[in-house]
Amino acid sequence: MYLTPFTSLTWAYQLHYYLCFRTHRRLPYFEGSTPADALKTAVNEICERCDYHLLQLNTYPDQVRCLVSMQPAQTISKVIQTLKANSARECGRQLGLVAPVWAGGYLARSVGKMRIGAVRQYLDQQPQHHGYEARLLPPVYRYRASNPVSLSSAHSSFELNHHLVFATQYRQGVFTSTVGEGLSTYWLRVAAKRGFAIDQISVVPDHVHLLVRVVPKMSIEECALLLLNNGQHYIGQRFPELLVQVGLTQLWQATAYAGTCGKVSTALIKHWLDG
């Protein structure tokens, strides 16, 4: 059964990231009010120009720490590259700095309205939340990685956790526990092949929650499209009768939710940077 792949999605999202990068050899280029103000102005202008929403910024003599809200199609690696290259050029021109201004590495952490522990608990409670747990044969499937996959990327330290939610077309009940297990197993193979990690999955008949981690060069939109299209291909090949029975022409709605989460909340990071 052929199902048309998705090329774009309509999003509901809240994607917050804490970013930090340092000067070359930890040199105090931005010591004093004039260099610090020049750097703050440059970073603010770059974010506005490139459509990054800067939530909080703090500069130090030898580093920048900021909290940025991004869009699903944007990648951490591109944001860092843009911030470094443009701020080095603009501050170098104003302050007479000699290149290179910035060191090669960076730190990136996802944060969010909810901490990651609360998100994990929310996924675990999906069967009870939707009233399926009391059934004799609950049409649900839950997966949680016992040994989370380690991800790496050159010149960076990162932890980029995302909560994804996908719904079936017209919110039709398609998944059973058996189908959910098969889909989850297939998704884990896709993740291993394409370089991201799935830490948790909760499948109920008409929607799926996932907790995924990505590398800095992958956007959450790219990750979501890989999951949606490969999942749709799997169901179309293995369980086409399920779609025919409920009259679906696509498995998924062309919409998704993505939210970041981490060990600390957005509010805490924002307060810390402000202080």
C-alpha positions in Angstrom: 0.0 0.0 0.0 1.6 3.3 -1.1 1.1 6.3 1.2 2.4 9.8 0.2 5.5 10.8 2.2 5.3 14.1 4.2 7.6 16.9 3.2 6.5 19.5 5.7 4.4 19.7 8.9 2.3 22.2 10.8 3.8 22.6 14.2 2.9 23.4 17.8 6.2 23.8 19.5 8.3 25.2 22.4 12.0 24.7 21.8 14.4 26.2 24.3 18.1 25.7 24.4 20.9 26.8 26.7 24.0 27.6 24.7 27.6 28.5 25.8 30.8 29.2 23.9 34.2 30.6 24.8 36.8 32.8 23.4 40.0 31.5 21.8 42.4 30.4 24.5 40.0 31.8 27.1 41.3 35.3 26.3 39.3 38.1 28.2 38.3 39.9 25.0 35.0 41.2 26.5 36.3 42.5 29.8 34.9 45.9 30.6 31.6 47.6 29.8 32.4 48.7 26.2 33.4 45.3 24.8 30.6 43.5 26.7 28.0 46.0 25.4 29.3 45.6 21.9 29.0 41.8 22.2 25.5 41.9 23.6 24.4 44.3 20.8 25.9 42.0 18.2 24.3 38.9 19.5 20.9 40.6 19.8 21.1 41.9 16.2 22.2 38.5 14.9 19.3 36.7 16.6 16.8 39.2 15.3 18.1 39.0 11.8 18.2 35.2 11.7 14.9 34.7 13.4 16.2 33.2 16.6 14.3 34.3 19.7 16.8 35.3 22.3 15.2 34.7 25.7 18.2 35.6 27.9 21.8 36.6 27.4 24.8 37.0 29.7 28.3 37.9 28.6 31.5 37.3 30.4 35.1 38.4 29.6 35.8 35.0 28.0 32.4 33.5 27.1 28.8 33.9 26.1 25.9 32.1 27.8 22.4 32.5 26.3 18.9 31.0 26.3 17.5 30.7 22.8 14.0 29.8 21.5 14.2 28.1 18.1 12.0 26.9 15.3 11.6 23.1 14.4 13.6 23.4 11.2 16.6 25.2 12.8 19.6 23.2 14.0 21.9 23.9 17.0 25.0 23.6 14.9 23.9 26.2 12.4 22.8 28.6 15.2 26.2 28.3 16.9 28.0 28.8 13.6 26.0 31.9 12.8 26.4 33.4 16.2 30.1 32.8 16.3 30.9 33.9 12.8 28.8 37.1 12.8 29.7 38.2 16.3 33.4 37.7 15.6 33.2 39.8 12.5 31.1 42.6 14.0 33.0 42.8 17.4 36.3 42.4 15.6 35.6 45.4 13.5 34.4 47.6 16.4 37.0 46.5 19.0 40.0 45.7 16.8 40.1 42.1 17.9 42.5 39.7 16.1 40.9 36.5 14.7 40.2 33.9 15.8 37.9 35.3 18.4 36.0 32.1 19.5 37.3 28.7 20.4 36.1 25.7 18.4 33.7 24.0 20.8 30.4 24.8 22.5 27.9 23.5 25.0 24.2 23.0 24.2 21.5 21.7 26.5 17.8 21.5 26.0 15.5 23.0 28.7 11.8 23.4 28.9 8.7 24.3 30.8 8.7 20.7 32.2 11.8 18.9 33.5 12.6 15.6 31.8 11.5 13.5 34.8 8.0 15.0 34.6 7.9 14.3 30.9 8.9 10.6 31.4 6.2 10.2 34.0 3.6 11.8 31.7 4.5 9.3 29.0 4.3 6.4 31.4 0.8 7.5 32.5 -0.8 7.7 29.0 -2.8 4.5 29.3 -4.4 5.6 32.6 -4.8 9.2 31.3 -6.9 8.0 28.3 -8.8 5.3 30.2 -7.2 2.2 28.4 -5.5 0.7 31.4 -8.7 -0.8 32.8 -9.5 -2.9 29.7 -8.9 -6.6 29.7 -6.5 -6.2 26.7 -5.4 -2.6 26.8 -4.6 -1.4 23.2 -1.4 0.4 24.3 2.3 -0.2 24.1 5.1 1.4 26.1 8.8 1.3 25.6 11.6 2.7 27.7 15.3 2.3 26.9 17.1 0.3 29.6 20.5 1.4 28.2 20.1 4.8 26.4 22.1 5.2 23.2 25.1 7.5 23.5 25.3 10.3 20.9 28.4 12.3 20.0 29.4 15.2 17.8 32.9 16.7 17.2 33.8 19.8 19.3 30.6 19.9 21.3 29.0 18.8 24.5 25.3 18.4 24.2 22.1 16.9 25.6 19.1 17.7 23.3 15.9 16.0 24.6 12.6 16.5 22.8 9.0 15.4 23.5 7.2 14.6 20.2 3.5 13.9 19.7 2.0 12.5 16.5 -1.7 11.8 15.9 -3.3 9.5 13.3 -5.4 11.1 10.5 -8.8 12.2 11.9 -7.7 10.8 15.2 -8.8 7.4 14.1 -7.9 4.4 16.4 -5.4 2.4 14.4 -2.8 1.0 16.9 -3.1 -2.1 19.0 -0.5 -3.2 21.5 0.9 -5.6 18.9 1.0 -3.0 16.1 2.5 -0.4 18.6 5.3 -2.8 19.5 6.1 -3.5 15.9 6.1 0.2 15.0 8.4 1.0 18.0 10.8 -1.7 17.1 11.0 -0.4 13.5 11.5 3.2 14.7 14.4 2.1 16.9 16.1 0.6 13.8 15.5 3.9 11.9 17.0 5.9 14.8 20.1 3.7 15.0 20.6 4.1 11.2 20.0 7.9 11.0 22.0 8.9 14.1 19.4 9.9 16.7 18.1 8.2 19.9 14.6 7.2 21.1 14.5 6.9 24.9 10.8 6.4 25.4 7.6 5.6 23.4 4.0 5.5 24.5 1.5 4.3 21.9 -2.3 4.6 22.3 -4.8 3.8 19.5 -4.9 7.3 17.9 -1.6 9.0 18.9 2.0 8.4 19.9 4.3 10.2 22.4 8.1 9.9 22.1 11.1 11.1 24.0 13.9 11.5 21.5 17.5 12.9 21.5 19.1 14.4 18.5 22.6 15.6 17.5 23.3 19.3 17.0 23.3 19.0 13.2 19.8 17.5 13.1 16.7 19.6 13.4 13.7 18.2 15.3 11.7 18.6 12.1 14.1 16.3 10.2 13.8 13.8 13.0 10.0 14.0 13.1 9.7 13.5 9.3 12.0 10.5 9.5 9.7 9.0 12.1 6.5 9.8 10.4 7.4 8.7 6.9 9.2 5.5 8.0 6.4 4.7 10.4 3.8 5.2 7.7 5.8 3.0 5.3 6.0 0.3 7.9 2.2 0.3 8.7 1.3 0.5 5.0 3.5 -2.6 4.2 2.7 -4.7 7.3 -0.8 -3.7 8.3 -2.6 -2.1 5.3 -5.9 -3.6 6.4 -6.0 -1.4 9.5 -6.0 1.8 7.3 -8.6 0.3 4.9 -10.9 -0.6 7.7 -11.1 3.0 9.0 -10.9 4.6 5.6 -7.6 6.5 5.9 -5.5 7.7 3.0 -2.6 8.6 5.2 -1.6 7.2 8.6 -0.7 10.5 10.2 -2.1 14.0 10.4 0.4 16.5 8.9 0.8 18.1 12.3 3.1 17.5 15.2 4.0 18.8 18.7 7.6 19.3 19.8 8.8 20.5 23.2 12.2 20.5 24.7 13.0 19.3 28.2 16.0 18.8 30.4 17.3 18.4 33.9 16.4 22.0 34.7 13.6 24.2 33.6 13.6 27.2 31.3 12.5 29.4 34.2 15.4 28.3 36.3 18.0 28.9 33.6 16.5 32.3 32.7 16.6 33.3 36.4 20.2 32.1 36.7 21.4 34.0 33.7 19.5 37.1 34.8 21.1 36.9 38.2 
